[in-house]
């Protein structure tokens, strides 16, 4: 059963291939470079947030605040860039400030949950409200633009490949590196058998905090990507990312109870969610029903994963 659970990502991969074929039929130009790049640009933020969410879930926790973290990082980044005049130095410092903001948000969540032993779902729901309020405090209204060099670079090419593809490749490399570290095994142990892990001498508290910091960092990178896509600041950005990331994590085969799964599976789950949206759109379904149908398809996919795991 453990082997089957660890191979649930194969079910997600099969679903992704099937959705890709259906999308290709509905959208014949799907495999052209420009369309593939456009799709990856849309899918990349949820992929990054899902990766970060995976490490929290593996540790037996959950993070409902990631959407608000994305919004806060976005407004901090654009505000710092604007305050420093918008030059190359200002852009770099703004991006650095955004990454630091994401890491600090993750640390706050980790300290509250691991240090003070608050309930993860309630705590991150509350901190999500706080982070969202801070985003509105930093930038009350949407529309503060970023320099043209920022979004042109993000939408451009490097060494013959789209920048968004390089970011995606970098995320996969990060997954591979983390999966080979002792931290990943310790995190899985802490999520699967927390008491036993503590008794063996693992620093469970520090491990859980680090998972939340990683989640915050990946959310921050997602926010920088969204900033490059929208070319402006928006304090209400990313409101649906928390639930979408959790769906992607479960679709990818990671158990919500913790201790089993992989970030690679979550990447596949995020891509499945994106392809579901594409299929619904190009099937010409009424806009009012798109969200409903997408939710039903996602629910069926989640139920299928649970049935396979039980079997």
C-alpha positions in Angstrom: 0.0 0.0 0.0 2.9 2.3 0.8 4.4 1.7 -2.7 1.0 2.5 -4.3 0.6 5.6 -2.3 4.1 6.8 -3.3 3.2 6.2 -7.0 -0.1 8.2 -7.0 1.7 10.9 -9.0 1.5 8.4 -11.9 -2.3 8.7 -11.8 -1.9 12.5 -11.9 0.5 12.2 -14.8 -1.9 10.1 -16.7 -4.7 12.6 -16.1 -2.4 15.4 -17.2 -1.6 13.6 -20.5 -5.3 13.0 -21.2 -6.2 16.6 -20.5 -3.3 17.8 -22.7 -4.6 15.7 -25.6 -8.2 17.0 -25.1 -6.9 20.6 -24.9 -4.8 20.0 -28.1 -8.0 18.8 -29.9 -9.9 21.9 -28.8 -6.9 24.2 -29.3 -4.9 23.0 -32.4 -2.2 25.6 -31.9 -1.5 24.4 -28.3 2.0 23.0 -29.1 3.3 26.2 -30.8 6.1 27.8 -28.8 4.1 31.0 -28.1 1.1 29.2 -26.8 3.2 26.8 -24.6 5.0 29.8 -23.2 1.7 31.6 -22.5 0.3 28.6 -20.7 3.4 28.1 -18.6 3.3 31.8 -17.6 -0.2 31.3 -16.3 0.5 28.0 -14.6 3.8 28.9 -13.0 2.6 30.8 -9.9 0.3 28.0 -8.7 3.1 25.5 -9.4 5.5 27.4 -7.2 2.9 27.9 -4.4 2.0 24.2 -4.6 5.7 23.2 -4.2 5.9 25.3 -1.0 2.6 24.0 0.3 3.9 20.4 -0.1 6.7 20.8 2.5 4.2 22.2 5.0 1.7 19.3 4.4 4.5 16.7 4.5 5.2 17.9 8.0 1.6 17.3 9.0 0.6 21.0 8.9 -1.2 23.3 6.4 -0.9 26.9 5.3 -4.0 28.8 4.4 -2.1 32.2 4.3 -0.1 31.7 1.1 -2.5 33.7 -1.0 -2.1 36.7 1.4 1.6 36.2 1.5 1.7 36.4 -2.3 -0.3 39.7 -2.1 1.9 41.1 0.6 5.1 40.2 -1.3 3.7 41.8 -4.4 2.9 45.2 -2.9 6.2 45.3 -0.9 8.2 44.6 -4.0 6.5 47.2 -6.2 6.5 49.8 -3.3 10.2 49.3 -2.6 11.0 49.5 -6.4 9.0 52.7 -6.7 10.5 54.3 -3.5 14.1 53.6 -4.9 13.3 55.2 -8.3 12.8 52.1 -10.4 16.4 51.6 -11.6 18.1 48.2 -11.9 19.4 48.5 -8.3 15.9 49.4 -7.1 14.5 46.4 -8.9 17.0 44.0 -7.3 16.4 45.5 -3.8 12.7 45.3 -4.3 12.9 41.7 -5.3 15.1 41.0 -2.3 12.7 42.7 0.0 9.9 40.6 -1.4 11.8 37.3 -0.8 12.6 38.5 2.7 8.9 39.3 3.3 7.9 35.8 2.2 10.4 34.1 4.4 9.4 36.3 7.4 5.8 35.4 6.9 6.6 31.7 6.8 8.7 32.1 10.0 5.9 33.9 11.8 3.5 31.0 10.9 6.1 28.4 12.0 6.9 30.1 15.3 3.2 30.4 16.1 2.4 26.8 15.2 5.5 25.0 16.3 6.7 27.3 19.1 3.3 28.3 20.7 1.6 25.1 19.5 -1.4 26.8 17.9 -3.6 24.9 15.5 -2.2 25.2 12.0 -5.5 25.6 10.1 -6.8 28.3 12.5 -3.5 30.0 12.8 -2.8 30.3 9.1 -6.3 31.4 8.5 -5.8 34.2 11.0 -2.3 35.2 9.8 -3.7 35.2 6.2 -6.2 37.9 7.3 -3.3 39.8 9.0 -1.0 39.6 6.0 -3.9 40.6 3.7 -4.5 43.6 5.9 -0.8 44.6 5.8 -0.9 44.4 2.0 -3.8 46.9 2.0 -1.9 49.1 4.4 1.2 49.1 2.2 -0.8 49.7 -1.0 -4.4 50.6 -0.5 -5.3 50.6 -4.2 -4.1 48.5 -7.1 -2.2 49.8 -10.0 1.3 50.9 -8.9 3.4 49.9 -12.0 6.8 48.3 -12.1 9.5 49.4 -14.5 9.2 48.1 -18.0 12.5 46.3 -17.7 11.0 44.1 -15.0 8.0 42.7 -17.0 9.9 42.7 -20.3 12.6 40.6 -18.7 10.1 38.2 -17.2 8.2 37.9 -20.5 11.4 37.6 -22.5 14.1 35.1 -23.3 17.5 34.1 -21.9 19.9 31.8 -23.8 17.2 31.1 -26.3 14.6 29.9 -23.8 11.7 31.8 -22.1 12.6 33.2 -18.7 9.5 31.5 -17.3 10.8 28.1 -18.5 14.1 28.8 -16.7 12.2 29.6 -13.5 10.3 26.4 -13.9 13.5 24.4 -14.4 15.0 26.1 -11.4 12.0 25.1 -9.3 12.5 21.4 -10.4 16.2 21.6 -9.5 15.3 23.0 -6.1 12.9 20.1 -5.6 15.6 17.6 -6.5 18.1 19.2 -4.2 15.7 19.3 -1.2 14.5 15.8 -1.8 18.1 14.5 -1.4 18.7 16.4 1.8 18.3 14.9 5.3 15.8 17.6 6.0 13.3 16.0 3.6 13.5 12.6 5.4 13.2 14.3 8.7 10.2 16.3 7.6 8.5 13.2 6.4 9.2 11.5 9.6 7.9 14.5 11.6 4.7 14.5 9.6 4.1 10.7 9.6 5.0 9.9 13.3 5.6 13.2 15.1 5.9 11.7 18.6 8.3 8.9 17.4 10.4 11.5 15.5 10.7 13.6 18.6 11.7 10.6 20.7 14.4 9.7 18.3 16.0 13.1 18.8 14.8 15.0 15.7 14.3 18.7 16.3 10.7 18.6 15.2 10.0 22.2 16.0 12.8 23.5 13.9 11.9 21.2 11.0 8.3 22.5 11.0 9.5 26.1 11.1 11.8 25.5 8.2 8.9 24.0 6.2 6.9 27.1 6.7 9.9 29.3 5.7 10.3 27.3 2.5 6.5 27.7 1.8 6.9 31.5 2.3 9.9 31.6 0.0 8.1 29.7 -2.8 5.1 31.9 -2.3 7.4 35.0 -2.6 8.8 33.7 -5.9 5.3 33.1 -7.2 4.5 36.7 -6.2 7.5 38.0 -8.2 6.3 36.0 -11.2 2.8 37.4 -10.9 4.3 40.9 -10.6 6.1 40.3 -13.9 2.9 39.1 -15.4 0.6 41.9 -14.3 3.3 44.6 -14.3 1.8 46.2 -11.2 0.9 45.9 -7.5 -2.4 44.5 -6.3 -3.1 44.0 -2.6 -5.9 41.5 -3.5 -3.7 39.3 -5.6 -3.6 35.6 -5.0 -6.8 35.1 -3.1 -7.6 31.6 -4.5 -4.0 30.3 -4.4 -4.3 28.7 -1.0 -7.1 26.3 -1.9 -5.7 25.7 -5.4 -2.3 24.8 -3.9 -3.9 22.4 -1.5 -5.8 20.8 -4.3 -2.6 20.5 -6.3 -0.8 18.9 -3.4 -3.5 16.3 -2.9 -3.8 15.6 -6.6 -0.1 15.0 -6.7 -0.4 12.2 -4.1 0.7 13.9 -0.9 -1.3 12.8 2.1 -3.0 15.7 4.0 -2.2 13.8 7.2 1.5 14.2 6.4 4.5 11.9 6.0 4.0 10.8 2.5 4.3 12.5 -0.9 6.6 14.6 -3.1 6.8 18.1 -4.5 7.2 16.7 -8.0 3.7 15.2 -7.7 2.4 18.6 -6.6 3.9 20.2 -9.8 1.9 17.7 -11.8 -1.2 18.4 -9.7 -0.8 22.1 -10.4 -0.5 21.5 -14.1 -3.6 19.4 -14.1 -5.6 22.2 -12.5 -4.3 24.6 -15.1 -5.2 22.2 -18.0 -8.7 21.7 -16.5 -9.2 25.4 -16.8 -8.0 25.4 -20.4 -10.2 22.6 -21.4 -13.3 24.3 -19.9 -12.5 27.6 -21.6 -11.8 26.1 -25.1 -14.8 23.8 -24.8 -16.9 27.0 -25.0 -18.8 26.4 -21.9 -20.7 29.4 -20.4 -18.5 31.5 -18.1 -21.1 31.1 -15.2 -20.6 27.4 -15.2 -16.8 27.2 -15.7 -16.0 27.5 -12.0 -18.6 24.9 -11.1 -17.4 22.4 -13.6 -13.8 23.0 -12.7 -14.6 22.3 -9.0 -16.5 19.1 -9.9 -13.7 17.8 -12.0 -11.2 18.6 -9.3 -13.4 16.9 -6.7 -13.6 13.7 -8.9 -9.8 13.7 -9.3 -9.3 14.0 -5.6 -11.8 11.2 -4.9 -10.0 9.0 -7.4 -6.7 9.6 -5.7 -8.2 8.7 -2.3 -9.8 5.5 -3.7 -6.5 4.4 -5.3 -4.7 5.1 -2.0 -7.1 3.0 0.0 -6.9 0.2 -2.5 
